[in-house]
Amino acid sequence: MSRHLPVLVVLAAAVPFLAIATHYFGITDQPHRHIRLARRTFPIWLYVSVTGVVVYLMLYQLFPAAAIETKIP
């Protein structure tokens, strides 16, 4: 997991910019640019979204006691 964390953070930071650009190309009637960028944006967005939910579930639903014990007072 520690190897994937920096990649996940970079991808999560890039998703809003990619999504805005994808929407812009779609709204301004530039279908070739929109489709080309959407082919790259959608899998990145899906990966970030799914791993975010998995991390939340693991931290707060599956192992809530472990998260509470590691808090620094």
C-alpha positions in Angstrom: 0.0 0.0 0.0 2.8 2.4 0.8 4.1 2.3 -2.8 0.7 3.1 -4.2 0.0 6.0 -1.8 2.1 8.7 -3.7 0.6 7.6 -7.0 -2.9 7.8 -5.5 -2.3 11.3 -4.1 -1.0 12.5 -7.5 -3.9 11.0 -9.4 -6.4 12.4 -6.9 -4.9 15.8 -7.3 -5.1 15.5 -11.1 -8.7 14.3 -11.3 -10.4 17.7 -10.8 -8.3 19.4 -13.5 -8.9 16.5 -15.9 -12.6 16.5 -15.2 -12.9 20.2 -15.8 -11.0 20.0 -19.1 -13.1 17.0 -20.2 -16.3 18.9 -19.4 -15.0 22.0 -21.1 -14.3 20.1 -24.3 -17.7 18.5 -24.2 -19.6 21.7 -23.6 -17.6 23.7 -26.3 -18.4 21.1 -29.0 -14.9 19.7 -29.4 -15.8 16.0 -29.5 -12.5 14.7 -30.6 -10.6 16.4 -27.7 -13.4 15.5 -25.3 -13.4 11.8 -26.2 -9.6 11.5 -26.3 -9.3 13.1 -22.8 -12.3 11.2 -21.4 -10.7 7.9 -22.3 -7.9 8.8 -20.0 -9.8 10.6 -17.3 -12.6 8.1 -16.6 -10.3 5.2 -15.6 -8.2 7.5 -13.4 -11.3 8.9 -11.8 -12.8 5.4 -11.3 -9.5 4.1 -9.7 -9.3 7.1 -7.3 -13.0 6.8 -6.4 -12.9 3.1 -5.7 -9.7 3.2 -3.7 -11.0 6.1 -1.7 -14.1 4.2 -0.7 -12.0 1.1 0.1 -9.6 3.1 2.3 -12.6 4.7 4.2 -14.2 1.3 4.8 -11.0 -0.2 6.0 -10.2 2.7 8.3 -13.5 3.5 9.8 -15.8 0.5 9.3 -13.7 -2.7 9.3 -11.1 -1.7 11.8 -12.4 1.2 13.9 -10.6 0.3 17.1 -7.3 0.3 15.4 -7.9 3.9 14.1 -8.8 5.1 17.6 -5.8 3.5 19.3 -3.3 5.2 16.9 -4.6 8.7 17.6 -2.0 11.0 19.2 -3.4 12.9 22.2 
